[in-house]
C-alpha cells in the first residue's frame, strides 16, 4: 500500500467512525491520484481549495474546478480523480441534519463564507467538533449549504446503450462541430427522437451536454498551460472567440480570467 492509499483508507475509516454532527477533513493530493470507488454514510461537501478534479459515478461525471464544491449524497458510490495537484477540503454531515437530494451529486458555486466555515471546521480538534463553537460552525454550514447555487458542470450519462456510446465517444474526442444528424444516424434514430430521448435521460439538451463535455476536455489542458487558441481549435470551435463565449457561459468568466484567478 502506498502512502497515498494509506491516507485515503485512514480518511474513509475516520468518516465511518465519526459520531459528532460535523466531520471535516483536509487532504492534499498530487496530480493523477485516483481515489477508488467508495461510499460514505454521510453527505459530503467536497471543495477544491485549489486544483481541479473529476468525480465519477455509474450515472455520470462531475468536474470540480477551483472555487467550486460538490455535494455528494450519502450512499452514492463515487470515484475521484485529480486532474492537477488538488488541495481538497471536505465536510461530512449526517443525512438527518442536511436534506440533500438523493441520487446524483451536484456541483455548487462556493461563497467566501462557506469556504471559511469549511477551513475553520477542519481546524477543530477531535474533541472540539461537539463543542459550542463546533456546533455553531455546523449550524451555520447547515444554513448556508442549501443557499449555494448549482452550476452547469455535470456530465450525466444516458442509460440507452446507443446514446452512451455516442457520449463516451464524444468525451474521448470532443468535436463541437459534429453534426447532430450524424449522431442520429449512428444511434439509428431520427433527429427529433434523439433529442427527445437524450433530454429525457440526461435532463440536458444534446448541444448543452456537448458544450459541457467541451469544458471537461478543455480545463485540464488550459491548466497545463496550453494556449486558448490551440485548445479551442482542437475541440472543434471555429475561433477562440466562439470558445471563449461558451466558456464564459459555463463558468462565468473567460478562460484567461479563470486561469489568472486559479
Order of alpha helices (4+ residues) and beta strands (2+ residues): alpha-beta-beta-beta-beta-beta-beta-beta-beta-beta-alpha-alpha-beta-alpha-alpha-alpha-alpha-alpha-alpha-alpha
